[in-house]
């Protein structure tokens, strides 16, 4: 599964950040932002904030990403891509 958070810098240049889908002990999906040295939980409120500033997520599995962020399927800001 390919999942990336796309944000824009002050110059309007696109920057991609890798996201990884994990499952909690309960089996519920969650997204984590992958950084150089570790991963951090990518919380839904952060996605809402970034989305209002033009960010979006590109993914091969939009239904899984929506479930991890508690969004309805087909919600704004989740873009389906091929591999």
Secondary structure, DSSP 4 states (H G I P E B T S, - for coil): --EEEEEE-TT--EEEEEEEEEE-TTS-EEEEEE-SS-EEE--HHHHHHHHHTT-EEEES-HHHHHHHTT--TT-TTEEE---
